[in-house]
Amino acid sequence: MLELIFLELIEFGFFEAFCNWSNPTLTLLIYLCVLIGAVVQYLLLKKCQKRVFRFGLIGLCAIYILVSEYAMNFITGWDRFGIIVLYGFVICILLGTVIMTIIQWIKNRKQNKNSANN
């Protein structure tokens, strides 16, 4: 039976750390993962010419999510907790990459619109 790790993270309150500073270490780690995802995606979008490499980080995050969902059917004990925590941080990195991709897409559309008007 497929268990959704994302739902377990919500039950644990992992995503409450975005706005709840009662555990500052966890909150800073979450924001750091979002920032790392955004910076790496920004660099990939600026430096890479091939579309495959531009969205490589999103693909790697998606692969980890699928593999960990599958692995949770076989792993027991405290090893599950490690996978759940890493899964949460990968979700935060994915959030940063998606935010940066949307920002760059909007920026490129505005630049293309301005260059077409001139």
Secondary structure, DSSP 4 states (H G I P E B T S, - for coil): ----HHHHHHHHTGGGGGT-TTSHHHHHHHHHHHHHHHHHHHHHHHH--SHHHHTHHHHHHHHHHHHHHHHTTT--THHHHHHHHHHHHHHHHHHHHHHHHHHHHHHHHHHHHHHHH-
